[in-house]
Amino acid sequence: MPTHGSMTKAGKVRKATPKIEQKKRKNMNPRVKNKKEFIVRSQRVERPIRRRR
């Protein structure tokens, strides 16, 4: 089965590229933000007191 390149060239481009530091996110992921908002909203809701008859 023919290959698309020799094994001597494998991984050379990735090793040659400089490592770039990852930037910090300014905002939260939408999924995490929605989860936090849901938790805050669900705790804020007061449940009515059930009266026994």
N, C-alpha and C positions, 0 to 999 in steps of 0.2 A: 504494500500500500504506500503510495507516494506521500511525502510530507510537504508542508508549505515553507519549510525553512530548516536550516541545519541546527543540530542541537548545540553547536558551539556558540550560536548567537542568542540562545534562550536566556531571557531575563536581563539582557544588557541595557535595554532602554530604561527599565524601571530602576535599576541600580544607578544609572547615570543621572536621573532627574533629582534635583535638590528637594529635600524634605521641607514642606511648608507647614508652619504651625497652624493648628485649627483655630478659627475665630470663635469667640464666645457668642452665644445667642443673646440677643437683646430681649426678645420676648419668649414666652413659654410656647411649647407645642400647643396647637389648638385642642388636642385630645386631653392634655394635662390641665389646661386652663378650664375647659368645660367641666372636668371632673371636680376640680376645686370649687368652682362656682356652684355646682350641684350640691356638694356636701354642705357648703355654707347656707344655701337656700333651704335645704331639707332640715337643717338644725334650727333655722329661724322660725319655721312654721310651728305654731302652738297647736297642739291637739286638744280638741274640746274634751271637757271632763264628762265622762259618762255617768249618769245618775241611775242608780238602781231604783226599781219600783217596788 
